[in-house]
């Protein structure tokens, strides 16, 4: 059980650090070298590891638990749609995924304030994020132009690689 918790924690820390490095910093400065990106990821890993330690010393653990719950709501609500829809829905678009992520982040931050003021429960926040992310993802994907056919064929083709060569040789 402890190993599973550590594995999950390591995956979350690496995901946060590499996500910030690749999805934020590299977009802001695309000319950054891979070596610089790796160094920044390593620095962010250390920062992300020590933030919870600091909060545990300064703030009571229930606050940390609430933040972890809200983070899980955000990650679950966002990524279940982004991953599932991207893998199984041919009409999914990058704009839909980006809008879903932006909505999820804003909804969790806004909801966290309401939860802290006892105006909203964590369960309600979970449904607001989960259902809202789905609606935004589908709506924005339908409003934007669909992915090109060659891109769809690359990911959704039912033919096995090299199958067309075997048919032509017969």
Buried (B, 14 or more C-beta within 10 A) or exposed (E): EEEEEEEEEEEBBBEBBBEBBBEEBBEEEEEBEEEBBEEBBEEBBEEBEEEBEEBEEEEEEEEBEBBEBBBBBBBBBBBBBBEEBBEEBEEBBEBBBBBBBBBBEEBBEBBBEBBEEEEBEBEEBBEBBBEBBBEBBBEBBEEBEEBEEEEEEEEEEEEEEEEEEEEEEE
